């Protein structure tokens, strides 16, 4: 029996097709990290189970990329639910603060972040030019005042 087959035998399948590694004696999910990722012991060292499953089937994760759970279930080890992507892409696909901000199409005052009204700072922050001009006018009036 291959290592992959042995590994897969230790999993249970959810209704959505996710594979969750379980303890063979109790049937309970194995240890999870504080972030919700499953851990397995391989050759005496603890490893992230989804990375181990990916490497068994596809080889190493390409340099500079991380594995994104397409199913959004961090405990899932199904290699077909994983995709190597850049860290930024992984963050933007999730429910992170970065993803929420990137999805915004307007500034807090309702001006569209697009075309001539959009300025991107060197740090990647989006600035509404309309609001920035209004802020500058207010600042200068107070300063002169």
N, C-alpha and C positions, 0 to 999 in steps of 0.2 A: 504494500500500500504506500502511495506517495505521501510526502509531507502535506501536500495540499489536501488530499483526500482525508488524511487523518485530522487535519485542522477543520475541514468542513463538517466532519462527523460530529464535532463538538459544538455545532451551531444549531439554533432553531430558527425557523423562518416565520416572519410576521406576515400579516395579510397583505402588506405592501411590498413584500419580496425582500425586505431587509433580513440580513443574517446577523444574529446576535450570538456571540460565543457564550456558552453556558458551562457551568461546573458539571462534570459527568456524574458525580454522586448526587448532587442536590437538584440539578436542573435550573438553578438560579443563574442569572447573568454573572459573569466574572467581574473582577474589580473594575471600577470605573474611576477615571481621574476626576478631579474637581470640575473639569470642563465637560465631562460626560463621555469621554472616549474610553473604549474598552482596552484593557491591558492583558497581554498574555506573556507567559514565561517561555522563552526560547533559549536553549543552551545556557540556562542559568541566569539569563538577564531578562528584565521586563521590557517589553516593547509595545508600542501602540499596535493593536491588533489589525486595524484597517491598513496600516502600512505594510505589516507582515503579509496580509492576504494579497495586497497589490503586488508585492515583490515576488511572491510565490507564483503568481499567474503571469505577470507582465515583466518582471525584472525590476531594477531599481527605478525610483522616481527620477525623472530627468532633472539635471542640475538647475537650481534656481526656482523650481516649482514645488508646490505643495499639493496635497490631495484634497479636493473639494468633495464633500458628500452631496451628491445631486439630490438624494432623498431627504436631506436635512436632518437625518438621524445620526448623531455623532457616534453612537454605539454600534452602528451598522458596519459589518466587515465585508459586505458583498462587493467584490472588486468591480462589478458592473454598475454599481451605484457611485463609483469614484471616478474623478477626472483630474488629471494633473493640470494645474493652472498657476498663474503667478499669484503671489500673496495678495496683491492689491485686488485682483479679480475675485479671489476667494472672499475677501472682506466685503466687497461690493455686492456679492451675491447673497450674503447672509443678512441677518437682522441686527447688524452692528450700527453704531452711531454714524460711521462713515457711509454706510449704505443708505441710511435714512436721509442724510444730508445730500448725497449725490443724486437721490431721486427727486429732490425738490426742484421744481420748475420755475418757482417765483421766489422773490425775496419776501421777508415778513410783511412788507407793505403792499405786496401784490404785483410788483413789477416783474416782467418776464426776464429770466436769466438767459438771454440769447442776443445774438447779433451785436449791434453797437452798444447795447445796454449792459453787456457782460465784460468784466475785466477779471482775468485770472492772475492772481499774485504769483510770485516766484515759488511760494510754498504750496501752490495749488488751490488756495482759497478763492472762492468766487465772490466777486463784489458787484453789487448793483450800481451802475454809474449814476443813475438818477438819484438814488438815496445818498450816494457819496457826494455828489455835487450839492445837494440840499444841506448835508451835514457841514460841508466846507463853508457854504454861505453863512450858516448859523454861527459857526466857529469864528469866522472873520468879523461878523457884526458884533459879537460879544467882545472880541479882542479889541476892536476899535472903540467900543462903547464906553 
